[in-house]
Amino acid sequence: MYKTIIALAAMTALGACSSVPHPAMPSGWDRKPINSQVKIDEYRARVAEESVDRKERIALARQVEALNRQLAELKFYMMAMQADAQNGPPKARPVSQQGTVPAIEITNAESVDVRKQAIVFRMAHRYGKSAFSPTAGFQESLLKAARSSSRIVIRGRTDSAMEDDANRRVAMGRAVKARAFLIESGIPATKIQISYQAAGGFLVANDTEAGRAQNRRVEIETVDLDTTAFAVQAPLAIGAAQ
């Protein structure tokens, strides 16, 4: 009996020794955070620096774009000035079939179209001329609208039915000189877009000298503004929207 008890005790001890041990669970009292405050501060500083660099790159790209645009406009302006110098005095109009030269010439013929959110200022030109010399009343209304608008579109036009280099230079010169007038009057160049059309785009029928005199013009459209203040302009002819 005694031997049996000893054998059972020995077997129990052996069984206890062969059981799978439980893993030790760390208490975690000595843990340290991977992202210390120093690391967090360094990360924030790096992100802020990258953000500044990105903003500086964007600002630099915009400056380069603005300089390129100004350079293109300067080239455009120089071309118009050279064309003006080369053209000299306007050439005589062709003699009509009746053997006479039409005598109608409109100087500083000005009109204004007041629309819902835009105003179109038009000034007719002498044949072959591009100087922008508006009257005092026209200037006042134009500059008032230009200062209030968010965008200004200038279009130089001729009375030609066919496009050629000479008419391109004239149409371009009319747009460029109107733009120069606005800038010299304090209107930001960034608000102004210019274009020109050497042929077509007529305002009225182009088969009479009176019609052609109105069609050779420059148009200045001031966009996105309250036009109620321009409902009546005593010195100007107010036209209906085209």
Secondary structure as GFF3:
##gff-version 3
##sequence-region A 1 242
A	DSSP	alpha_helix	2	18	.	.	.	ID=ss1
A	DSSP	alpha_helix	37	87	.	.	.	ID=ss2
A	DSSP	beta_strand	110	114	.	.	.	ID=ss3
A	DSSP	beta_strand	118	124	.	.	.	ID=ss4
A	DSSP	alpha_helix	136	148	.	.	.	ID=ss5
A	DSSP	beta_strand	151	157	.	.	.	ID=ss6
A	DSSP	alpha_helix	165	184	.	.	.	ID=ss7
A	DSSP	three_ten_helix	189	191	.	.	.	ID=ss8
A	DSSP	beta_strand	192	197	.	.	.	ID=ss9
A	DSSP	alpha_helix	209	215	.	.	.	ID=ss10
A	DSSP	beta_strand	217	223	.	.	.	ID=ss11
A	DSSP	three_ten_helix	228	230	.	.	.	ID=ss12
A	DSSP	beta_strand	237	239	.	.	.	ID=ss13
###
